[in-house]
Amino acid sequence: MIIDGDGARDLLSLVVPRRGAVEATGNPFEPYRLVDSGGVIVAPVAAYLGDLQACGRSAATQRSYAMDLLRWFRFTWAVGVPWDRAARAEARDFCRWIQLAGKPGVPAPDARYAPATVAHCETVLRGFYDFHLDAGTGPMVNPFPLARGRQGRPNAHRSPMEPFQPGHAGRYRPKTPRRIPRQIPDQKFDELFARLGSHRDRALVAFWVSTGARAAELLGARRADADPGQQLITVIRKGTQALQPLPASPDAFVWLRLYQAQMQALVPGGPDDPLWWTLRRPFRPLSYHAARAMLIRAGAALGGRWRLHDLRHTAAYRMARDPAMPLTDVQWVLGHAHLSTTQLYTTAPEEDVIAAVVAHHARRRERPQGGTGAAAGYRPESLNVLFGEEPR
């Protein structure tokens, strides 16, 4: 444990080694596990992940929670405090460290964790300790407390007529900026689509941008889930695990048919077999990380850093800004629990706002100059210099 002269932990000199790992097991009852540097399973985390699975959390959610817990356990190992002896001082110092120290081995500008990642980590750790408090296997007090004056569950007494507000319940939970979802502009999307190197990739992107499905939802589809006759593809929703048919564009099914003809007799073609496969031997079901790498390669040549989730945002913007499509229909397609989430997509994208403001200034410039105009009091030759016009 690194302590400075005042008895406080010296976070500036603290080195947190990259010990331990989150491992995929292939076991549906334990899809991911956290192990220490010796490969030994961290039992408290295993118990917590098992509880999450019993609550209906997906394997992807369990992995996400395990990654947050890995950051915390690396910190406790570095400061020499057992997880069940951690107090509020350790929780406070961890939240300070993770916000400022940054990701190990990652160069700028991506070195620091995003505020949303830090906030998610704090929430996961508070839930982890709540679980062990109930089980009697952890410390007597949760080291990650609620904010002062905040007790109970956020939104517990919210009126149904009021918009849902995410709870800011953790004392050490940072404020997260309200972000406008990032879409891919139409021109950039056309350029990105032209860079895709296979019928499979074109089919995937066409489905994502026309259905608004999440990346993992579409990648989990089976051959029987695609119905070209009805122009539908059925996915399993991330949160509810319910089956939901989603309308897709005709182009998506054209690219899908070309891809299937290309892969015929190379991959299993039964109704319950995966719809999406790798293109090289040995053929395997396409994973999220492989699909993500595909989009990154296509976008890198254009100087863009597009993510798979940006395709869902793009589909949502296109539907939400169509005056002939009710917002409640968009909510159903996207699978949002709250209409207020869908309403985010009615906000104009940043590039549209910039273009509108530039056009506004152009219109102001073309207005006749009068005594009450914006240019009142300025000499004409000064305006000529400002706007680059030749003196008259």
PEQUIBEL-V999301 format. One record per helix or strand. SS is the DSSP state (H for helix, E for strand). FROM is the first residue (numbers start at 0). LEN is the number of residues. If there is no record, write none. Layout:
ss: [SS	SS]
from: [FROM	FROM]
len: [LEN	LEN]
//
This chain:
ss: [E	E	E	E	E	H	H	H	H	H	E	E	H	H	H	E	H	E	E	E	H	E	E	E	H	H	H	H	H	H]
from: [2	8	20	29	40	42	58	82	87	114	145	169	185	198	214	221	222	225	231	242	249	273	276	284	287	307	326	338	349	379]
len: [1	1	7	6	1	12	21	3	13	21	1	1	10	13	5	1	3	2	5	5	14	1	1	1	13	13	8	8	17	8]
//
